Amino acid sequence: MTAQVIPSVRNKRLIVMAAAETQNEFQIDTEQLYHEEVFTDRRVGSILRLTPVTSDGSRDTSRAVVFLGQTQVLTQAGALPINFEIKADSLKQALEQFEHGAEQAVDDTLEQIKQLQREAASSIVVPGGSGGAAGPGAAGPGALGSGLLGGGGVKSR
């Protein structure tokens, strides 16, 4: 991998992005091909049926059919896509298990978001504060200027 530095005018900082090697990055794995079918009620979500196929398009019976569920939840930041695998042997079973799978995926996603928030909160260092937690005399959220990390004396570790 090589690194590429991209200036960001909006945030007035440099962003370093990893640029993957171009050789073989876009080569399709002909041993892992699937025919994709979408079933949807156009309201709650969709179920994708991924049927394994060979490179000539015929059914690959050595691999199992995979079902994936897709839905979204509305948040203050907008729609959050939720994708999850459904353990099923048929479309009927996938339809029956969709609700439980979606609920579990939403719970897992919310837990991941909470974990990311905890990690982000513990990595904020405020001058005059004690470690990652804001101590006495530390500036509150309203004192961060632009509200972005890097402004108002807030540093990311």
C-alpha positions as CSV (number, residue, x, y, z in Angstrom):
1,M,0.0,0.0,0.0
2,T,1.1,3.5,-0.7
3,A,-0.1,6.7,1.1
4,Q,-1.6,9.6,-0.7
5,V,-1.9,13.0,0.9
6,I,-5.1,14.9,-0.1
7,P,-5.6,18.5,1.0
8,S,-9.1,19.2,2.5
9,V,-10.1,22.8,2.1
10,R,-13.3,22.4,4.2
11,N,-11.4,21.2,7.3
12,K,-8.2,23.0,6.5
13,R,-6.1,20.0,7.2
14,L,-4.3,17.2,5.3
15,I,-5.9,13.9,5.0
16,V,-3.7,10.9,4.4
17,M,-5.5,8.1,2.4
18,A,-4.2,4.7,1.7
19,A,-4.1,3.9,-2.0
20,A,-4.2,0.2,-2.6
21,E,-1.9,-1.3,-5.2
22,T,-3.8,-1.3,-8.5
23,Q,-2.6,-4.7,-9.7
24,N,-5.3,-7.4,-9.1
25,E,-7.4,-5.1,-7.0
26,F,-10.3,-5.2,-9.5
27,Q,-10.0,-8.8,-10.6
28,I,-13.2,-10.7,-9.9
29,D,-12.8,-14.0,-8.1
30,T,-14.4,-16.4,-10.6
31,E,-14.5,-19.1,-7.8
32,Q,-16.9,-16.9,-5.7
33,L,-19.6,-15.8,-8.2
34,Y,-23.2,-15.4,-7.1
35,H,-26.4,-14.6,-9.0
36,E,-28.2,-12.0,-7.0
37,E,-32.0,-11.7,-6.7
38,V,-33.8,-9.1,-4.7
39,F,-37.2,-9.6,-3.0
40,T,-38.8,-6.5,-1.4
41,D,-42.0,-5.2,0.0
42,R,-40.8,-1.6,-0.9
43,R,-41.6,-0.5,2.6
44,V,-39.6,-2.3,5.4
45,G,-36.7,-3.9,3.6
46,S,-35.3,-6.4,1.1
47,I,-34.0,-9.9,1.1
48,L,-31.2,-10.8,-1.3
49,R,-30.9,-14.3,-2.4
50,L,-27.3,-15.0,-3.6
51,T,-27.2,-18.2,-5.6
52,P,-23.7,-19.5,-6.2
53,V,-22.8,-19.9,-9.9
54,T,-19.8,-21.0,-11.9
55,S,-18.0,-18.7,-14.3
56,D,-20.3,-19.9,-17.2
57,G,-23.4,-18.9,-15.1
58,S,-24.6,-22.3,-14.2
59,R,-25.6,-23.2,-10.6
60,D,-22.7,-24.2,-8.4
61,T,-24.3,-26.9,-6.2
62,S,-21.1,-27.3,-4.1
63,R,-21.9,-24.1,-2.3
64,A,-24.9,-23.0,-0.3
65,V,-27.4,-20.3,-1.2
66,V,-26.9,-17.2,1.0
67,F,-29.7,-14.9,2.1
68,L,-29.0,-11.3,3.2
69,G,-31.4,-8.8,4.8
70,Q,-31.4,-5.1,4.2
71,T,-33.3,-2.4,5.9
72,Q,-32.7,1.1,7.3
73,V,-33.4,3.0,10.5
74,L,-33.9,6.7,10.7
75,T,-31.5,8.7,12.9
76,Q,-30.9,12.3,13.5
77,A,-28.1,12.2,10.9
78,G,-30.4,10.5,8.4
79,A,-31.1,7.0,7.2
80,L,-28.7,4.3,8.5
81,P,-28.4,1.2,6.3
82,I,-28.6,-2.1,8.2
83,N,-27.3,-5.2,6.4
84,F,-27.3,-8.7,7.9
85,E,-27.0,-12.4,6.9
86,I,-30.1,-14.6,7.4
87,K,-29.4,-18.3,8.2
88,A,-32.1,-19.9,6.1
89,D,-32.5,-22.7,3.6
90,S,-35.4,-21.1,1.6
91,L,-36.9,-17.8,0.8
92,K,-39.8,-18.6,3.0
93,Q,-37.5,-19.2,6.0
94,A,-35.6,-16.0,5.2
95,L,-38.9,-14.1,5.2
96,E,-39.9,-15.6,8.6
97,Q,-36.5,-14.8,10.1
98,F,-36.2,-11.3,8.7
99,E,-37.7,-9.4,11.6
100,H,-35.5,-11.1,14.2
101,G,-32.4,-10.7,12.1
102,A,-33.1,-7.0,11.6
103,E,-33.7,-6.4,15.3
104,Q,-30.5,-8.2,16.2
105,A,-28.5,-6.2,13.5
106,V,-29.9,-2.9,14.8
107,D,-29.0,-3.8,18.4
108,D,-25.5,-4.8,17.2
109,T,-25.1,-1.6,15.2
110,L,-26.2,0.6,18.1
111,E,-23.7,-1.2,20.4
112,Q,-20.9,-0.6,17.9
113,I,-21.8,3.1,17.7
114,K,-21.8,3.4,21.5
115,Q,-18.4,1.7,21.6
116,L,-17.0,4.1,19.0
117,Q,-18.4,7.1,21.0
118,R,-16.8,5.8,24.2
119,E,-13.4,5.4,22.3
120,A,-13.7,8.9,20.8
121,A,-14.6,10.4,24.2
122,S,-11.7,8.8,25.9
123,S,-9.2,10.0,23.2
124,I,-10.0,13.7,23.7
125,V,-7.3,15.5,25.6
126,V,-8.2,18.8,27.1
127,P,-5.3,21.1,28.3
128,G,-5.6,21.4,32.1
129,G,-7.8,18.4,32.3
130,S,-7.0,15.0,33.7
131,G,-6.2,12.4,31.0
132,G,-9.1,11.5,28.6
133,A,-11.9,12.7,30.9
134,A,-12.7,16.3,31.2
135,G,-11.7,17.4,34.7
136,P,-12.4,20.6,36.7
137,G,-11.9,23.7,34.6
138,A,-12.1,21.8,31.3
139,A,-13.9,23.5,28.5
140,G,-17.3,22.1,27.7
141,P,-18.7,21.2,24.3
142,G,-19.8,24.7,23.6
143,A,-16.3,26.1,24.0
144,L,-14.7,24.0,21.2
145,G,-15.1,26.8,18.7
146,S,-16.0,25.0,15.5
147,G,-17.0,21.8,17.2
148,L,-14.5,19.8,15.2
149,L,-11.5,17.9,16.7
150,G,-8.4,20.0,16.2
151,G,-10.1,23.3,17.0
152,G,-10.1,25.2,20.3
153,G,-7.0,23.4,21.7
154,V,-8.6,20.0,21.6
155,K,-6.2,17.3,20.4
156,S,-6.8,13.8,19.1
157,R,-4.4,11.2,20.5
